[in-house]
Amino acid sequence: MPTPEQIWADADLPTRRLAGLALNPSVPESALLWLLSDAPLAVRMVLCRDRILPDAVVDAVIEHPDTYTRSFFARNPHVDPAQRVRLLDDPEWFVRAHLAEGPRVAAPARPRPLPDEAVVHMISTYDDELLGGPFYQQISARLRRSMPTHPIAKVRRWGVGSWSSLSADIRAALLADPDDGVRERAQRHARLQDPAWVESALPDRPCHARTDMLLHRALSRPVVDGVLTRPVGEEDKAMIAVNPTLPADAVVLLAADPDPQIRGLIAQRTDLGPTERRALVADPDPDVRTKVAYHADLAPAERRVLMTDPHPGVRLAVSLHPALSEEERARIDYQVPMDEPFVFHPVFEVARNPGTVRRNALSNHPLLRRQAARDHLLSPDLVARLASDDDLGVRVLLAQNHPDAPASLLLRSFLEYTGAERSHLTTRPNFPTSGLAAFADHEDPEVRALAARDPETEPTAVERLTRDPEYAVRAAAARHSRLPQSRLVVLLDDEELAHAAAANAALDVDTIRRLLKADSRWVRPTA
């Protein structure tokens, strides 16, 4: 079966023009229905996958005889998920598999969740092989939380996967579940917390199973002693160093290990005792001291030592300690990193403490304000305050994450920030369109492309941008409504830009009719 990339690569110029028309908002519904019925596969792919569709066209897609065509709609990220799940019981496994896999969306975006009842139906009726990988991203947080106690056994089986975060009562209920599959999964998880079972099942050679057990599972004394005295692999000590079940005396031993990597891993543990912590605070390796500096339970004396550490990374780490007052932070000589990516962060599964978020937002420390700026639920007064923050990271993180980030902040952030996920800023709800024509001659091609988003950009500027050295700028300009018709007609014969030009909403009716008449089975669009 050809991939979407192969389908598009094989499309000739007339097909790509028709695919552009499939995206054109000026093309009437009757013409879209004809494209769906008789156009080449590449056109149907674009029509069904890359836009919102009128209800009548959706109805026709659901009933379309071609499996590929329906499968493209199953992965459409633009339509309401409730429309996609009309394919829930499609007779072809290929369509159902694409529905379960979900839309392909560019990071950091994630597909919108499917309706809960549809997900439950899929879990109850689909083969397990169709429900791997990306399917989990289409499950709502509400349903994920309810899975361990769901009335349908197959759904509870999925809920067992969150074992580590479940309460003792819910774990006990799953272990006694009337469904064999639920009990078996629960028992497998419970066994992994039994040191004796882990010891009996631990492979005696380096492999994925051994790695998983040493990192995450309950360790018996013989297993720990064996790793300390007779490690099977070079990474065995590093693995148990981060295992939360490691006994305290073994933590002390590894804190004194000659390998700085091992000491660094121990330094990240949240269960360090005073003895290990004091030793690691004085460790000669600054990476180890940096990890210790992040510990919430540092004693005042240990914090004071690290506040004057000779290494800047250590001082920066301890400057974020939650027990410090603003006055204490101000006395630390730290440098704020500006080379970090300021990107989108998904909504926290568990809402952060509002008091902590507010305290961080009002802090004099830029990194604490950056932490606050990532919160999607930030109150309006804090949004207004952080939108004018003097730290670039704070402003961009707010713009990337808050749904009510103001237009002025979004534009400023796009102009000032050139790091990862810069383009995500243009997808935010309040990103402006007016005033962007001023950037038509900007030296940065990503900024020049903004001019194509402004409906008031002068026709001469739009035409000039269709000759820009950067393809993305040319393609954006080719779809601008003020592109002169004479230039637009020329671009319809351009191998590179015909697709974008045909999608231009300003394309006149006669030109649309001419392009459709290229196929003898054209159906005249209604006015």
Residue, then its C-alpha position, 0 to 999 in steps of 0.5 A: m500500500p502506498t504511503p501518503e508521501q508516495i501518493w503525493a510524490d506521484a501526483d502530476l501538476p493537474t492533480r496537484r492543482l485539483a488538490g489545491l482546489a480541494l482546500n480552497p474555501s471558495v470552491p462550492e460544496s458540489a465541486l468538493l463532492w465531485l472531487l471526492s467522487d472522481a478525482p485522483l487519490a492524491v486529491r481525495m487524500v488532501l480533501c479528506r485529511d487536510r481541512i474542515l469539511p461541510d456536513a454533506v461532504v463528511d456524509a459522503v466520505i463516511e459512505h465512500p467505497d474506497t478504503y484509502t479515502r475513508s482512512f484519510f478522514a480517520r486521521n484528519p486533525h482539523v475536524d471534530p473528533a465526533q465526526r471521525v468516530r463515525l468510522l468507528d465500526d468501519p468494515e475495513w481494519f485499515v480504516r479502524a487502525h488509522l482511527a485508532e492511530g489518530p491524526r499526525v500532528a506536528a509537535p508540540a501539538r497533540p490530537r484532540p481526545l476522542p469521545d470517551e464512549a468511542v474510546v471505550h467501544m474501541i477498547s471493548t471491540y478492537d484487536d489489541e494490535l490496533l490500539g498501540g502507540p499513539f492511541y493512548q494520546q486520544i484518551s481524555a484525562r477524565l477517562r484515564r482517571s476512571m479506567p481502574t474502576h470502570p464497569i467494563a473489564k477490558v477498560r479496567r485492564w488498561g487502568v491497571g497500567s497506572w498501578s504506581s499512582l493507584s491507591a492501596d484500595i484500588r490496587a486491592a480491588l484490581l487484585a481481587d477483580p472478577d475478570d481473569g485478565v484484570r487480575e493477571r495484569a494486577q498480579r504482574h504489577a504486584r509481583l514487580q513490587d515483591p523483592a523475592w520474585v524480582e530476585s528469582a526472575l532477574p536475568d543473569r545477563p545484560c538485557h532490557a528485562r534486567t535493566d527494567m528490574l534494576l531501575h524500577r522494581a523492588l530489590s532484595r538484599p542479595v540482588v543489591d549485594g550482587v550488583l555492588t560486588r559482582p556487577v553483570g554489566e557496566e551500568d548495573k550500579a548506575m541503575i540501582a543508584v536511582n531505584p527507590t527501593l535501594p537500602a540506606d546503607a547501599v545509598v551511603l556506599l554508592a555516595a562514596d563510589p569513585d565514579p562521579q556518575i554514580r555519585g551524581l545519580i545518588a545525589q538525585r535521590t529524594d531519600l538521602g539521609p543527613t550523612e550522605r547529603r553532607a558528603l555529597v555537598a562537599d563532593p569534588d564534582p560540581d555536577v554531583r553538587t548541582k543535583v544535591a542542590y535541588h533537594a527540597d530537604l537540604a538543611p540550612a547549613e548545607r544550603r549556605v555552603l552551596m549558596t557560595d559554591p565556586h561553580p555557577g551551576v551549583r549556585l543557580a540550582v540552590s537559588l531555586h530552593p523552595a525554602l529560600s526567602e527572596e532576600e536569600r536568593a538575592r544574595i546568591d551570585y547566579q546567572v540566568p541561562m538564555d540558551e534553553p528552549f522556551v516551548f509549549h508544555p502540556v497541561f499538568e495532569v494534576a493542577r499545581n498549587p495556586g499559592t506556589v504558582r503565584r509565589n513563583a510568578l511574583s518572585n524576583h528570580p527569572l527561573l521561578r517566574r518561568q515555571a509560573a509562566r508555563d501554567h495554563l491556568l494562570s490568573p488574568d492579573l498574573v498573565a498581565r504581569l508576566a506579559s511585560d516581564d523583562d525576561l525573554g524566557v518568561r514572556v515566550l513561555l507565557a506566549q507558548n502556553h497560556p490560552d489567553a496570551p495577548a496578541s502583542l505578546l505573541l507577536r513580540s515573542f515571535l520576533e524576539y525568539t528564534g529557538a525551538e517551536r517558534s512557529h508554534l506561536t503563530t498557532r496560538p488563538n490570539f496571534p495577530t493578523s493586522g499590521l504584519a504587512a510591515f514585515a514584508d521586507h524583513e531579513d528573517p524569512e520566517v518573519r517575512a512570511l508573516a506578511a502573508r497572514d495580513p489581509e491588508t498586505e499590498p498586492t505588489a508586496v504579495e506578488r514580490l513575496t511569491r518570488d522570495p528565495e524561501y519556499a515557505v514564504r512563496a507558498a504562503a504568498a501564493r495563497h494570499s487573497r490580494l495576489p494579483q489575478s495575473r500572477l495567480v494564473v501564472l502560478l497555477d502552472d508553476e510545478e512548485l506553487a500550483h498547489a498553493a495557488a489553486a487553494n487561494a480563496a481569491l481565485d475567480v469562478d471562471t478559473i476554478r471552472r477552467l481547472l475543473k473542466a480539465d477533467s471531462r466529468w466536471v460537474r458545474p459548481t453552484a453559485 
